[in-house]
């Protein structure tokens, strides 16, 4: 089983932006990476088809995760080649929310 060409890029992006760590799941029939986030459990799968064109809207699961400093992560996201899908906004009495694009969709 070979690594998909976008998998190393995605792993490096999320390691740098959020500090996540990836471990390849041995014996899986598909390319499957476990994610250690020091909180939620997750995984990364290789994209089975080319990414859709820019501006196509959500074409996969949109993931929301809690982070300690939105503004600091936004700076790192941009420095790592990511972008902004939805600018930061207030959810009154709860949090600040926004959506990043990873380096594949910028």
C-alpha positions as CSV (number, residue, x, y, z in Angstrom):
1,X,0.0,0.0,0.0
2,X,1.6,3.3,-1.1
3,X,1.0,6.6,0.5
4,X,-1.3,9.0,-1.4
5,X,0.6,12.1,-2.7
6,X,-1.5,14.4,-0.6
7,X,-1.1,12.5,2.7
8,X,2.4,13.7,3.6
9,X,1.3,17.3,2.9
10,X,-1.8,17.0,5.0
11,X,0.0,15.4,7.9
12,X,2.7,18.1,7.9
13,X,0.1,20.8,7.7
14,X,-1.9,19.6,10.7
15,X,1.2,18.8,12.7
16,X,2.4,22.3,12.2
17,X,-0.9,24.1,12.7
18,X,-2.4,22.2,15.6
19,X,0.5,20.1,16.9
20,X,-1.3,16.8,16.1
21,X,0.7,13.6,15.7
22,X,0.0,10.9,13.2
23,X,0.6,7.1,13.4
24,X,0.0,4.8,10.5
25,X,-2.5,2.1,11.4
26,X,-0.7,-1.2,10.7
27,X,-2.7,-3.9,8.9
28,X,-5.4,-1.6,7.7
29,X,-6.7,-2.4,4.1
30,X,-6.7,1.4,3.4
31,X,-4.2,4.1,4.1
32,X,-5.4,5.1,7.6
33,X,-3.6,7.4,10.0
34,X,-4.5,7.7,13.7
35,X,-4.3,11.3,15.1
36,X,-3.2,12.1,18.6
37,X,-4.7,15.5,19.4
38,X,-4.2,15.4,23.2
39,X,-8.0,15.5,23.3
40,X,-10.4,14.2,20.7
41,X,-9.6,11.1,18.7
42,X,-9.4,11.3,15.0
43,X,-8.0,9.9,11.8
44,X,-6.8,10.9,8.4
45,X,-7.7,9.0,5.3
46,X,-6.3,9.5,1.8
47,X,-8.6,11.4,-0.5
48,X,-10.1,8.8,-3.0
49,X,-10.5,11.3,-5.8
50,X,-9.0,14.7,-6.9
51,X,-10.0,17.7,-4.8
52,X,-12.9,19.8,-6.2
53,X,-12.2,23.2,-7.7
54,X,-11.9,26.2,-5.5
55,X,-15.2,27.8,-4.5
56,X,-17.1,24.5,-4.8
57,X,-18.2,24.6,-1.2
58,X,-18.0,21.9,1.4
59,X,-17.3,18.6,-0.3
60,X,-16.4,16.5,2.7
61,X,-16.9,16.5,6.5
62,X,-16.4,19.9,8.1
63,X,-14.6,19.4,11.3
64,X,-14.8,21.8,14.3
65,X,-12.3,21.4,17.1
66,X,-11.7,23.5,20.2
67,X,-8.3,25.3,20.3
68,X,-6.8,27.5,23.0
69,X,-5.9,30.5,20.9
70,X,-7.9,31.0,17.6
71,X,-5.8,34.1,16.5
72,X,-2.5,32.3,17.1
73,X,-3.6,29.2,15.1
74,X,-4.9,31.4,12.3
75,X,-1.4,33.0,11.9
76,X,0.2,29.5,11.8
77,X,-2.5,28.3,9.4
78,X,-1.7,31.0,6.9
79,X,2.1,30.6,7.4
80,X,1.7,26.9,6.6
81,X,-0.1,27.6,3.3
82,X,-3.7,27.4,4.6
83,X,-6.4,29.9,4.1
84,X,-9.7,31.2,5.6
85,X,-13.0,29.6,4.6
86,X,-15.1,31.7,7.1
87,X,-13.7,34.6,9.2
88,X,-13.8,34.5,13.0
89,X,-17.1,35.3,14.5
90,X,-18.6,35.3,18.0
91,X,-21.0,32.6,19.2
92,X,-22.4,34.8,22.0
93,X,-21.7,33.4,25.5
94,X,-19.9,30.3,24.0
95,X,-16.8,30.9,21.9
96,X,-15.2,32.4,18.9
97,X,-15.7,30.3,15.7
98,X,-14.2,30.4,12.3
99,X,-13.1,27.9,9.6
100,X,-9.7,27.4,8.0
101,X,-8.8,25.9,4.7
102,X,-5.9,23.5,4.8
103,X,-3.0,23.9,2.4
104,X,-4.7,21.6,-0.2
105,X,-7.7,24.0,-0.7
106,X,-6.1,27.4,-0.5
